[in-house]
Amino acid sequence: MAFNSSDIGAFENIWVFCEQRNGVMMNTSYELVSEARKLADERGSKLVGLLLGHNVEGLAKDLGGYGADEVILIDDPALEVYTTDAYTKAICDCAMDLKPEVILLGASNIGRDLGPRCAARLTTGLTADCTHLDIDMNVYTDFLKKASTLPEARYEKFDMEDVNLKMTRPAFGGHLMATIICPRFRPCMSTVRPGVMKKAPFDQAKADACVITPYKVSITDADLKTQVMDVVKATKKIVDLIGADVIVSVGRGISKDIEGGIKLAEQLTDAFGGGVVGGSRVTVDSGWLSSDHQVGQTGKTVHPKVYVALGISGSIQHKAGMQDSELIIAVNKDENAPIFEIADIGITGDLFKVVPLMIESLNEARASK
Amino acid sequence: MRIYVCVKQVPDTSGVVAVNEDGTLNRASMQTIINPDDLVAMEQALMIKDATGCQVTAVTMGPPPAEGMLRELLAMGADDAILISAREFGGSDTFATSQIIAAAITYTGLNDEDMIFCGRQAIDGDTAQVGPQIAEKLNLPQISYAAEIKKEGNEVTVKRMLEDGYMMIKQQTPCLVTCISDQDSHPRMMSIAGINAAYKKPYTVLDFETLKDEPLIELDKIGLKGSPTNIFVSFTPPLKGIGVMLEGNDKKTTDKLASMLLEKHVI
């Protein structure tokens, strides 16, 4: 029978596309499996990891340790290196056959290449870069009570039996949140922002119990239109903004002494006991920092324990990437800079004067402990 | 040979974002700009035009005022422009939007040497979905996150960026490429001659009547009704509590900061 995405009763189970590169599982896959475990429990359905690659069976059991009941393993030489063509074909052929109700992917450069292509082929909707997912309406309503300013009267209009995947994402730099549903088609598909979902503790017993189901797909040369000539790992150390506990970011305020400003930011991370230097869009667009340093809507979304904004005015697009940091410290010459609206601690002043004093004070305070 | 460049007019989110009481965006109060990544796609296409003399066509879907944006792109150096505009197309999500743009490109014609360029993503929705979905609907290969694009005959070589490096990809045309900014692709300015020429260049409006016989234009796949995704609820997050502004900016101030950080066990 032909695949029909509007026959929604025929679909069951929650799938997570578990992205690996070069035989190494992406951390996002564990985050996603952990989060999807809760959704599967809410829905009373099975959680299935979808693992594609070549000679990657060894990665499968670990997914069980984070909550997957089963891993569908599609092992094929054509899947060794990511290509849109091969991966789309494998996922869509398998999904058309086994009909999952939900497919989640990490919103990596690969997930965001693959997700839209698969959704279009499966004739279903896809919601990009989600930061929150719910199925159960009670759980969703509890989330709204905490995370929204919606009047409670609004909740009375909800159908509490609704079982659509409710996919919540920021729009316009977090000024607005939207919960999206895909009510008429299955699977419900979503890409999920890396670093947002929390990884569950690893459970060895669950890993041992995880069922691995090999699945064969047919990928021929005719399916592959793209030729990958080379995969190059960045030679310089990649800036790990997402994993950092402390981020000191610089903005337009360093323009009078760019090198000096970046150096001060580095020294300040040291004073915090280690951290990473980030930058606003202007610092990357102007070539002062490479793009892997960029925090913001078009860069990385971060939530470190401490975020220090030096000479950053706080555009919406920047705030979108850092406003969920646990503690935000801002230094800016302009007392009316929007960054102070979201800062926990603000200092009005020239960063070139204030930061050296900050470094001194922090070092003294740490020494006095 | 022709390069279609898909562009979108978006609210300028680096300025003030105004939200209506019902939680929807107050678009009328916001400035509109050409989506920044789309300008990069236009620049990439114009660089290939500089080298090969190919035709560059700017395409957008939107309301009639989007003409102003298309005229700017003609002034930058595009040869012609297409506005896809109809009430039937309104309210489209990415699935429906890509369906309509794919239909418009099929209607206009796509030859073996041609390419379609898009920006990586638009700053209003940040989905990055329309490009790959146009490719799927036209059964074309896609290369997303492209930083460098070189074309020789029917072959393109693209540097496709990953978070931890890049891939070099070789691809036959026709194909679709989504572009990200890199050091060499700063969008050029409009020239005076370009501005003068912008109103003389071919400008086409494709409405529902014109496109309705295209196989991709199915009423259940376009517009609000043809969009698989719907907004369930939109809301504004609660404001964060007001922080502390420290007095002064001397050593006493930074000492105060350090003691606060000690108390919070941050250092």
Interface residues (C-beta under 8 A of the other chain):
Chain A: R21 V81 Y82 T84 D85 T88 S108 N109 I110 R112 D113 G115 P116 R117 A119 A120 R121 T123 T124 G125 L126 T127 A128 D129 L144 A147 S148 T149 L150 R154 N164 K166 A171 F172 G173 G174 H175 L176 M177 A178 T179 I180 I181 C182 P183 R184 F185 K225 T226 Q227 V228 M229 D230 V231 V232 K233 A234 I238 F272 G273 R281 D285 G287 S291 D292 Q297 T298 K305 V306 S315 I316 Q317 Q323 L327 I328 I329 E335 F340 I342 A343 D344 I345 G346 I347 T348 G349 D350 K353 V354 L357 M358 E360 S361 L362 E364 A365 R366 K369
Chain B: P11 T13 S14 G15 V17 V19 G23 T24 L25 P36 D93 T94 F95 S98 Q121 I123 D124 G125 D126 T127 A128 Q129 V130 G131 P132 Q133 A135 E136 K137 P141 Q142 I143 S144 Y145 T157 M161 L162 E163 D164 G165 Y166 M167 M168 I169 K170 Q171 Q172 C175 S181 Q183 S227 P228 T229 N230 I231 F232 V233 S234 F235 T236 P237 P238 K240 G243 V244 M245 L246 G248 N249 D250 K251 T253 T254 D255 L257 A258 S259 M260 L261 L262 K264 V266 I267
